[in-house]
Amino acid sequence: MTDLAQYPPGRDTADPDPAVPAGASRAQPGPRPEAAAVLTRALVRNYGSRAALAGIDLEVGRGEIYGFLGPNGAGKSTLIRVLCTLLRPTSGRASVAGYDVAEHPREVRVRIGVALQEAALDPRQTGRELLALQGRLYGLRRAEIRRRLDAVLDLVDVGHAIDRRIGTYSGGMKRRLDLAAALVHNPEVLFLDEPTTGLDPDSRARVWAEVARLNTELGITIFLTTQYLEEADALAGRVGIIAGGRLVAEGPPEVLKRSVGADLIVAEVDGTDPDALDRLRRLGVVDAATMEHGRVVVSTGDGPAALAPVATELGRTRLGVRSVTMRSPTLDDVFRELTGSHLDTEASPP
Ligand code: ADP
């Protein structure tokens, strides 16, 4: 996740003046505590002629957990790198904690914590040494580092392993250590790029619990990207769904899911019948009916009332119905309705 070689403040790709140390930038414009934690307007980032971000407008308030959800290649990492000042916008603008990422990258950097996907942790260091180094990179004094380490280790449970070499850590422990490293300088906004990708379900749940705690106990704004709809559901107060570099939907998970319908009736089928969907739609209790990959999905405002008529009508078609189940919509259903494809196979309902 945090790449220390790449991410000490004042020493990275977008900084025009790498010699200026952290903390030496206080003469810049005054802080704007009233400003949004994250604000982007018509934000575009191209790689060559290809747009990884094709005009993103979003606003994240202070104290929110905002989940940026999308499949592989959608543009999530690109956005987080632009917000963290590691990549410059091609056009449009972005500001974090009240500062423009292109005009005042150092002001942004001292106010954010970052845990990127590729953990570049030195296996020979102990966890405590890594955290102390991170504190020094941010210009903290020795006593301050000790205080911050105590505070951070209260929040992120690395246990006795903190004095062991990082080479002995499990994947989940490394993620939590990286989370702790991102918090050493007491940031206002925490960026997490796919914080649990590759973790087993237990480790994933522990990281979720710690992220939620950081938000409730410290009030820290958290901006996280994920390809797991459960992760967005479990953590985020608001979710932005991205596909092909565009924001296709945004809102609280519950609201997004309700937009698909109160209930879904899903039938697994073997055959085809070109008239089947129209027949279902004519039932009156059906809001929408779609068919894909051997599955008919019916959305309805009242599942219990619709189930019997839908099942009966399905039985009259030539679809060859194998099973009929009813369930609540997921964020994957929202994504499917908007884009016609699924978010990811691992986290999608069967
Ligand atoms: P995500 O994080 O959602 O998986 P990315 O932001 O990594 O998506 O990628 C968005 C798009 O930009 C993809 O099409 C990807 O192939 C492309 N891309 C990402 N990084 C680079 C790069 N360094 N050079 C060229 N294309 C890139």
Residues whose N, C-alpha, C, O or C-beta is under 5 A from the ligand:
A	BS01	ADP	Y47 A52 P71 N72 G73 A74 G75 K76 S77 T78
